[in-house]
Amino acid sequence: MIVSKCAICGGKVEEREISEDLRVGIDFVVIENVRAGVCVECGEKYYPPGVVDRLRKIEKSIMDRKKLKRLDVIGATYRLKYDAYL
């Protein structure tokens, strides 16, 4: 792992597989099994070399709406205005 101690809070950083959420227009894409170091105290994430570049490539790739149709649909996103409810 890149670091063992968090630069934000000084907590221990553990290597984990996490999910990253990307917003593409009005859609959200969840990218699973991303390797990262995660602080056990504050949740700050640290990525190994090349991971951020790969995430950006994935994001650019799925900006093509046709490619979004080939992804597995796992749910829906809804919007609600706080003051308009009830």
N, C-alpha and C positions, 0 to 999 in steps of 0.2 A: 504494500500500500504506500501511497505517497507520503502521508503524514500519520503520526500516531497520536498527536495531541492537537486539539482544536485551536485554531488561531483566534476564535471569537471568545470562547469561555474557558479554554484550557482543559476541557473534558476529553475523555478517551474516544478515539475514532476507531470504529470497527468496519471491516469490509463487509458489504452486504449486496444483495441483488435487490434493486428498487424498481419502482415504476415511475416513469416520467410522463407528465401530461403536456401535450402540445395543443395549442389552439390554432386551427386552420380555418380562417373565416369564421363561420358560426358553428363549426364542428370542433369536437375535441377528439384527440387521438391519444390513447394510452400506449406507451411503449414499455413493454415489460422486460424484466431480466437485465436491467442496466447495472453494470458493476460500478460501485461507488464506495467511498469511505463515508460513514455517517457518524456524526458526534452523538454519543449516547446521552449527552446532557441537553444540548440545544437543537439538535437535528441538522446542523450545518452539513452540507454535502461537499465532498472532495472527489473529483473524477481523475482516473488514471489518464496518462497521455493518450490523445486520440479519441477519447469518448465524446467530448463536446463537439469535435469536428464531425464525428459520425452522426450524432444527434441532429446537427444542422443539415447534413446531407439528407437524412431521412425526412426532415421537415420540408426541405425544398422539393424533394421527390413527391411527397404526398400533397403538395399544393396543387398539383394537377388533379382536378375534380374527378377525372375518370379513375384515377388510382384509388381514391377514397372508396369508390364502389366495390373494390376488391377486398376491402378490409372486413373483418368480422364485426358486426354490429352487436354491442353489448348492452345498450340501453338508450335512453333519451335524455336530453337536457331541456329543462324548462326555465322560464323566466317569470318572476312574480314581483310586482312592486309592493313593497312593505306597506305603504299607506293605503293601497287599494284593496287589501285583503281583509275580508270580514267586515 
